[in-house]
Amino acid sequence: MQSNLDRFVSSQPAASPPTISFTSQEVRDRKSAFVAYIIPATDASQVRNAVAYIRRTHASRPPTHEIAAWRFMTLKSGMTGLGGEDDFEVVSAYDDDGEKWAGGRVLSIMKQMGIMDAIVVVSRWLVGPQLTVDDEFDPLCRFGGIMLGPARFSHIETCAAEVCKHFKLQEDLKDCRTMLASLDDILAELRKEFTTLTGKPSTHKPMDYDSIGDLSKLRKLVVAREAAIKSIKVLIGKAKEQGDR
């Protein structure tokens, strides 16, 4: 029987292997191990590709469960995107892969942390990725391991939250860097206009924003650039007033 995920993406074509953005620390509890992965995904085909890739990497020792949840923004049917936010909708779903209620918990973590355009996969091995010789011949391990009860959900959520936190940070850093580049372009044009009006040179030393990994520093720079734009607009306004006299 096809899983929810398989049904969701079965008609989508295969694509090139994706890049795992982050992998969580392994959480072990008795005879179980949990590891989460987060991969960018902006459509159903990328969701399918991501899960297929994770499963291939685990082919030598498949997990008991590959729990997945995904969220991405897509155009509504018949819309062009020119109408703004109303032209788009969020597609979100999950696949428990036999671990009842687990997928919904992973999706809930993604929603709480504002994760978009990504898929999170949490793999669970009932015996852990590495078995000892004794484990290999332990019927309890081979056929179900030790039952963890509700604790398993805590481990699944912990792993999912870890990769979501890292993913969110990188997305926020990227957004700040993009905004700073845009503000720098605006500021450069305004400085050029100011120089044309007044003959006074106005220069700005470009910064390598990619080398800054501190989100708070980037946000402070955004505020500083916005203030600089506001200030130079005032100066341009005064220069124009003087020129009209």
Sequence and secondary structure as in RCSB ss.txt:
>XXXX:A:sequence
MQSNLDRFVSSQPAASPPTISFTSQEVRDRKSAFVAYIIPATDASQVRNAVAYIRRTHASRPPTHEIAAWRFMTL
KSGMTGLGGEDDFEVVSAYDDDGEKWAGGRVLSIMKQMGIMDAIVVVSRWLVGPQLTVDDEFDPLCRFGGIMLGP
ARFSHIETCAAEVCKHFKLQEDLKDCRTMLASLDDILAELRKEFTTLTGKPSTHKPMDYDSIGDLSKLRKLVVAR
EAAIKSIKVLIGKAKEQGDR
>XXXX:A:secstr
   HHHHHHTTS   S     EE   EEETTEEEEEEEEE SSHHHHHHHHHHHHHHTTTS  SEEEEEEEEEEE
 TT  STTGGGGEEEEEEEE TTSTTHHHHHHHHHHHTT  SEEEEEEEESS SS  HHHHT HHHHTT    TT
HHHHHHHHHHHHHHHHHHHHHHHHHHHHHHHHHHHHHHHHHHHHHHHH          GGG   HHHHHHHHHHH
HHHHHHHHHHHHHHHHHHH 
